[in-house]
Amino acid sequence: MLQHKVDGLSLSLVYDNGNLVRAVTRGDGQEGIDVTGNAVFVDGVRRDIPFKGMVEIRGECYKD
């Protein structure tokens, strides 16, 4: 059986009052790399969401 491997990077998106304020990768495991300026160009990363509090959304980002 053959199975393709999908590899990506961990991405944390922080929204405050519905607006994206920070996008950070896992980095070296201790300190992440701020990629906010580039994250807005990733399909599926929204600049704003309807939630009006502060929320962190974590997931995996990969190139299709």
C-alpha positions in Angstrom: 0.0 0.0 0.0 1.3 3.4 -1.0 0.3 6.6 0.9 1.3 10.1 0.2 2.8 12.1 3.1 1.4 15.6 3.7 3.8 17.9 5.6 3.3 21.4 6.8 3.9 23.7 9.7 2.1 24.5 12.8 0.3 27.9 12.7 -1.2 29.8 15.6 -3.6 32.7 14.7 -4.6 35.2 17.3 -7.7 37.3 16.8 -8.6 40.2 19.0 -12.1 41.8 18.6 -12.5 39.9 15.4 -9.2 41.1 13.8 -6.1 39.1 13.1 -3.4 40.5 15.3 -0.7 37.8 15.1 0.2 34.7 13.2 3.1 32.6 14.6 4.8 29.3 13.6 6.1 26.8 16.2 9.6 28.0 15.4 12.2 26.1 17.4 9.6 24.8 20.0 10.5 27.6 22.4 10.0 30.7 20.4 7.8 31.0 17.3 8.4 33.0 14.2 6.0 35.9 13.5 4.6 35.4 10.0 1.6 37.8 10.3 2.5 39.7 7.2 2.6 36.6 5.0 -0.2 34.6 6.7 -2.9 36.8 5.1 -1.9 35.4 1.7 -2.6 31.8 2.8 -5.9 30.6 1.4 -8.2 30.0 4.4 -6.5 32.5 6.8 -9.0 35.2 7.4 -8.1 38.8 8.3 -11.2 39.0 10.4 -13.8 36.7 12.0 -17.2 37.4 13.6 -16.0 36.5 17.1 -15.5 39.8 19.1 -13.4 38.5 22.0 -9.8 37.3 22.0 -9.2 33.8 20.6 -6.3 31.7 19.4 -6.8 29.2 16.6 -4.2 26.6 16.0 -3.8 24.3 13.1 -1.5 22.9 10.4 -0.7 24.9 7.2 0.5 23.0 4.1 0.9 23.7 0.4 -1.4 21.8 -1.8 
